[in-house]
Amino acid sequence: MSSTIRPAVRADIAALFDIRTSVRQNHLSIEQLVSLGITPETIAETIAAAPCAWIAEQDGQPAGFAMADLDAGEVFALFIKPEFEGLGLGRQLLRQAETALFQRHLVIRLTTDGDEAIRANGFYQRQGWRQAGLAEGGDAVYEKRRGG
């Protein structure tokens, strides 16, 4: 089995939505994403503006993706299709996002569901992220320092 991580392009937008709506935890439907302003058009604009999205492929199949808000210094999204979990793709994607963000920021952030039962919390902690507080609605805010 071979995996690759590459910058996402406009042609990947349908795969990004397929991955995002396939997850078991923190699931959102297409309709819910649209209600949050996350549409194929907004993703296309974001990808065109800067290299801020990466897609993981496993044996040529889209398996996961990460997106970062380079200006805000935040990991915006990191999702792996359930059938590709446990292969290290999440770590690889997170490293890509961190590298891009640390080129512009000393401290970077991400927000995820604050429920400790959500696996993402343990994943980010194992990758060196430290909880920095709670956002409105109880989501967990994590931070990571360059070189730390």
Secondary structure, DSSP 4 states (H G I P E B T S, - for coil): --EEEEE--GGGHHHHHHHHTT-STT---HHHHHHTT--HHHHHHHHHHSS-EEEEEETTEEEEEEEEETTTTEEEEEEE-GGGTTSSHHHHHHHHHHHHHHTT-SEEEEEE---TTSHHHHHHHHTT-EEEEE-GGGPEEEEEETT-
